[in-house]
Amino acid sequence: MSPCERHPDPFTGVVYWQLNKGAPTLLWDLYNREFDQAGSYFGAKEANAPVHALYAYDSHTVTLDNLTGATQSGLSVESRVYDLQGRLLDDRSSDGLTLSPQQVASSVLTPRIPGETSPPEPASTYFVELLLRQGGAVIDRNTYWLSTQQDRVNWPATVGDPHASMAQEADLTELRQLPPGQLHLSASTRPQAGPAGSDTLTSLTVTNTSPTPTVALFLRADLRRGDPSGALAPGDNEVLPAFWSADDTTLWPGESETLSVAYRAAELHGGTPVISVSGWNVASIDVAGT
């Protein structure tokens, strides 16, 4: 009997089986042949953060884990629930927390979320943001976009099949109605040794400056060749390989995040580093990293 058949909620694959694909794919792809870092790479990286807060889809609770070999104290976690218009529906926190090495603490918080609906009732989309702090400083932040009609896996039909068979798929169509977001970008570049022979580091600070409570959803930053004005070079202008500290981020109004990207200066081909940022509800913006 396989592990899939023994487990009540079986897994359908081992992630390292197809880590580095020889062709473009959306299936279990963490990095690929063109040296770009896919969204799945950053998802896996975040999930394996040394100290991490996560939202459990099955129990609708918040779990904390400490993957380090040292006790982590002075922790606090906050959960915020927003509707599609950015209104805060629920805000709760727990502080004075300590995690021993390799400890997982379940059900630390139970956010109050919108009630479940069933077809043909309409589905509503909402967001859960988790902020994990240590000594008052945010060390881990995650945003989930969820539906009142959730994914439901048909496990008996899935066993033996490389793809999950769904009894119901989450209805997130309301995301199409998300109001447009507004950003401010600033970037700077300096020499710095990094991975795989990279000798240059560009830092990017992204701030959600939307005048209304609109989330800037799933922001993707890419490094490109351009000129000091921020204009992009024609043709294939993406700089690869490039090693981002983080990407595919989501920000609420007033929130900022600083990302960094390491690369070889020679890959600019004499041009200026320009970072392009776009998102689900944010038009593409370019800024020179001078």
C-alpha positions as CSV (number, residue, x, y, z in Angstrom):
1,M,0.0,0.0,0.0
2,S,1.4,3.4,-1.0
3,P,1.7,6.4,1.4
4,C,-1.1,8.0,-0.6
5,E,-3.5,5.2,0.2
6,R,-2.6,5.1,3.9
7,H,-3.0,8.8,4.7
8,P,-6.5,10.2,5.2
9,D,-5.6,13.3,3.1
10,P,-3.0,11.8,0.7
11,F,-0.3,13.8,-1.1
12,T,-0.1,13.4,-4.9
13,G,3.6,14.0,-5.5
14,V,7.1,14.6,-4.1
15,V,8.3,18.1,-4.8
16,Y,11.9,17.3,-5.7
17,W,10.8,14.9,-8.4
18,Q,10.3,17.7,-10.9
19,L,12.2,20.6,-9.3
20,N,14.2,21.8,-12.3
21,K,12.2,21.5,-15.4
22,G,13.7,21.1,-18.9
23,A,10.6,23.0,-20.4
24,P,8.2,25.6,-19.2
25,T,5.5,24.3,-16.9
26,L,3.1,25.2,-14.1
27,L,3.4,21.8,-12.4
28,W,5.7,21.6,-9.3
29,D,8.0,24.1,-10.8
30,L,10.3,26.0,-8.3
31,Y,12.9,27.2,-10.8
32,N,13.3,26.7,-14.5
33,R,15.7,26.7,-17.5
34,E,15.7,30.4,-18.1
35,F,17.0,31.1,-14.5
36,D,13.9,33.0,-13.5
37,Q,12.3,32.5,-10.1
38,A,8.7,31.5,-10.3
39,G,6.0,32.4,-7.8
40,S,6.1,28.8,-6.5
41,Y,9.8,29.4,-5.6
42,F,8.9,32.3,-3.3
43,G,5.9,30.5,-1.9
44,A,8.1,27.5,-0.9
45,K,10.7,29.9,0.5
46,E,8.1,31.7,2.6
47,A,6.6,28.5,3.8
48,N,10.1,27.4,5.0
49,A,10.9,30.7,6.8
50,P,12.8,30.1,10.1
51,V,9.9,31.5,12.1
52,H,6.6,31.5,10.3
53,A,2.9,32.3,10.8
54,L,0.5,30.4,8.5
55,Y,-3.2,30.2,8.0
56,A,-4.6,26.6,8.2
57,Y,-7.2,26.1,5.5
58,D,-8.8,23.1,7.2
59,S,-9.3,24.6,10.7
60,H,-9.4,28.3,9.8
61,T,-6.8,29.0,12.5
62,V,-3.4,30.5,12.7
63,T,-0.3,28.2,13.4
64,L,3.2,29.3,14.3
65,D,6.3,27.3,13.7
66,N,9.9,27.6,14.7
67,L,12.2,25.8,12.3
68,T,15.4,27.0,14.0
69,G,17.5,25.2,16.6
70,A,17.0,28.0,19.1
71,T,14.2,29.2,21.4
72,Q,12.3,32.1,19.9
73,S,10.8,34.5,22.5
74,G,9.1,37.9,22.4
75,L,6.8,36.8,19.6
76,S,3.3,38.2,18.8
77,V,1.0,37.4,16.0
78,E,-1.9,39.5,14.5
79,S,-4.6,38.4,12.1
80,R,-6.6,40.9,10.0
81,V,-9.5,40.0,7.9
82,Y,-10.5,42.3,5.0
83,D,-13.3,42.3,2.5
84,L,-12.8,43.1,-1.2
85,Q,-13.2,46.8,-0.7
86,G,-10.5,46.8,1.9
87,R,-12.8,47.2,5.0
88,L,-11.3,45.6,8.1
89,L,-13.7,42.9,9.3
90,D,-11.7,41.4,12.1
91,D,-8.5,42.2,13.9
92,R,-7.1,40.1,16.8
93,S,-3.7,39.3,18.2
94,S,-1.8,37.2,20.7
95,D,1.4,38.2,22.3
96,G,4.0,37.1,24.8
97,L,4.6,33.9,22.9
98,T,7.7,31.7,23.0
99,L,8.5,28.8,20.7
100,S,11.0,26.1,21.6
101,P,13.3,24.8,18.8
102,Q,11.3,23.0,16.1
103,Q,8.0,23.7,17.9
104,V,4.7,24.0,16.0
105,A,2.0,25.9,17.9
106,S,-1.5,25.3,16.5
107,S,-4.7,27.4,16.9
108,V,-2.8,30.4,18.3
109,L,-5.6,32.6,16.8
110,T,-9.0,31.9,15.2
111,P,-9.9,34.8,12.9
112,R,-13.5,35.6,12.4
113,I,-14.1,35.0,8.7
114,P,-17.2,35.4,6.5
115,G,-19.5,32.4,6.6
116,E,-19.4,29.6,4.0
117,T,-21.8,29.7,1.1
118,S,-22.9,26.9,-1.3
119,P,-23.8,27.2,-5.0
120,P,-26.0,28.6,-6.4
121,E,-25.5,31.2,-3.7
122,P,-22.8,33.8,-4.8
123,A,-19.3,33.4,-3.4
124,S,-17.5,36.2,-1.6
125,T,-13.8,36.8,-1.7
126,Y,-12.0,38.0,1.4
127,F,-8.4,38.4,2.6
128,V,-6.5,37.2,5.7
129,E,-3.3,39.0,6.6
130,L,-0.9,37.6,9.2
131,L,1.8,39.7,10.9
132,L,4.3,37.9,13.0
133,R,6.5,40.2,15.2
134,Q,9.5,39.6,17.4
135,G,10.4,42.4,19.8
136,G,7.9,44.6,18.0
137,A,9.5,44.2,14.6
138,V,7.6,42.4,11.8
139,I,9.6,39.3,10.9
140,D,7.0,37.4,8.8
141,R,4.0,38.7,6.8
142,N,1.6,36.7,4.7
143,T,-1.7,37.5,2.9
144,Y,-4.2,34.9,1.8
145,W,-7.1,35.5,-0.6
146,L,-9.9,33.2,0.1
147,S,-13.5,32.3,-0.9
148,T,-16.6,31.5,1.0
149,Q,-16.8,28.6,-1.5
150,Q,-13.6,26.7,-0.9
151,D,-11.6,24.0,-2.8
152,R,-12.8,20.6,-1.9
153,V,-10.7,17.6,-3.0
154,N,-12.3,14.3,-4.0
155,W,-9.6,12.2,-2.3
156,P,-10.9,8.7,-3.4
157,A,-10.9,9.9,-7.1
158,T,-7.4,11.5,-6.6
159,V,-5.5,8.4,-5.4
160,G,-3.4,7.1,-8.2
161,D,-3.9,10.2,-10.3
162,P,-1.1,12.8,-10.7
163,H,-3.7,15.6,-10.6
164,A,-6.1,16.3,-7.8
165,S,-9.8,15.6,-8.7
166,M,-11.9,18.4,-7.3
167,A,-15.4,18.1,-5.9
168,Q,-15.5,21.9,-5.8
169,E,-13.1,24.6,-6.8
170,A,-12.7,27.8,-4.9
171,D,-14.7,30.7,-6.5
172,L,-12.5,33.7,-6.6
173,T,-14.1,35.5,-9.5
174,E,-14.8,38.5,-7.3
175,L,-11.1,39.4,-7.6
176,R,-12.0,40.7,-11.1
177,Q,-13.8,43.5,-9.3
178,L,-10.8,44.6,-7.1
179,P,-10.3,48.4,-7.3
180,P,-7.0,49.5,-8.9
181,G,-4.1,50.1,-6.5
182,Q,-1.5,52.8,-6.4
183,L,2.2,52.4,-5.7
184,H,5.4,54.4,-5.0
185,L,8.7,52.8,-5.9
186,S,12.3,53.8,-5.0
187,A,15.4,51.9,-6.0
188,S,19.2,52.1,-5.5
189,T,22.1,50.1,-6.7
190,R,25.5,49.2,-5.2
191,P,28.3,46.7,-5.7
192,Q,28.0,43.7,-3.5
193,A,29.1,40.0,-3.9
194,G,26.3,37.6,-4.0
195,P,25.2,34.1,-5.2
196,A,26.5,32.5,-8.3
197,G,29.1,35.2,-9.0
198,S,26.7,38.1,-8.9
199,D,28.5,41.4,-8.1
200,T,25.7,44.0,-8.0
201,L,22.7,44.5,-5.7
202,T,19.7,46.7,-6.4
203,S,17.3,47.4,-3.6
204,L,13.6,48.2,-4.2
205,T,11.2,49.7,-1.7
206,V,7.5,49.3,-2.7
207,T,4.8,51.3,-0.8
208,N,1.1,51.0,-1.3
209,T,0.0,54.7,-1.5
210,S,-3.6,54.0,-2.6
211,P,-5.8,56.9,-1.3
212,T,-8.6,54.3,-0.7
213,P,-8.3,51.1,1.4
214,T,-7.3,49.1,-1.7
215,V,-5.0,46.1,-1.5
216,A,-2.1,46.0,-4.0
217,L,-2.4,42.3,-4.8
218,F,0.3,39.9,-5.9
219,L,3.0,42.4,-6.9
220,R,5.7,41.0,-9.2
221,A,9.1,42.7,-9.6
222,D,11.4,42.0,-12.5
223,L,14.9,43.3,-13.2
224,R,15.3,44.8,-16.7
225,R,17.8,46.7,-18.8
226,G,17.0,50.4,-19.5
227,D,18.4,53.9,-19.2
228,P,18.7,56.3,-16.3
229,S,15.3,57.8,-17.0
230,G,13.7,54.4,-16.3
231,A,12.8,53.8,-20.0
232,L,13.1,50.1,-20.9
233,A,15.5,48.8,-23.6
234,P,13.7,47.3,-26.6
235,G,13.4,43.6,-27.1
236,D,14.1,40.9,-24.5
237,N,15.3,43.2,-21.7
238,E,15.0,41.0,-18.6
239,V,18.2,40.5,-16.7
240,L,18.8,36.8,-15.9
241,P,19.9,35.1,-13.8
242,A,18.8,37.4,-11.0
243,F,18.4,36.4,-7.4
244,W,15.5,38.1,-5.5
245,S,15.3,38.1,-1.7
246,A,11.5,38.0,-2.1
247,D,8.8,38.7,-4.7
248,D,5.1,38.3,-5.5
249,T,4.2,40.4,-2.5
250,T,0.9,41.9,-1.4
251,L,0.6,45.2,0.4
252,W,-2.2,47.1,2.1
253,P,-2.4,51.0,2.1
254,G,0.5,52.4,4.1
255,E,2.5,49.2,4.0
256,S,6.0,49.0,2.5
257,E,8.4,46.2,1.7
258,T,12.0,46.3,0.6
259,L,13.2,43.7,-1.8
260,S,16.7,43.2,-3.2
261,V,18.0,41.5,-6.3
262,A,21.6,40.3,-6.9
263,Y,23.0,39.9,-10.4
264,R,26.1,40.3,-12.6
265,A,26.6,43.9,-13.8
266,A,27.8,42.6,-17.1
267,E,24.3,41.3,-17.8
268,L,23.1,44.9,-18.1
269,H,25.0,45.1,-21.4
270,G,26.1,48.6,-20.6
271,G,22.6,49.7,-19.6
272,T,21.0,50.9,-16.4
273,P,19.1,48.5,-14.0
274,V,15.4,49.2,-14.2
275,I,12.8,47.4,-12.1
276,S,9.3,46.8,-13.4
277,V,6.5,46.2,-10.9
278,S,3.0,45.1,-11.8
279,G,0.2,43.3,-9.9
280,W,-3.2,41.8,-10.2
281,N,-4.8,45.3,-9.9
282,V,-1.8,47.5,-10.4
283,A,-0.6,48.7,-13.9
284,S,3.1,48.1,-14.7
285,I,5.5,50.8,-13.2
286,D,9.2,51.2,-14.0
287,V,11.9,52.7,-11.9
288,A,15.6,53.1,-12.5
289,G,17.9,51.6,-9.8
290,T,20.5,54.4,-9.9
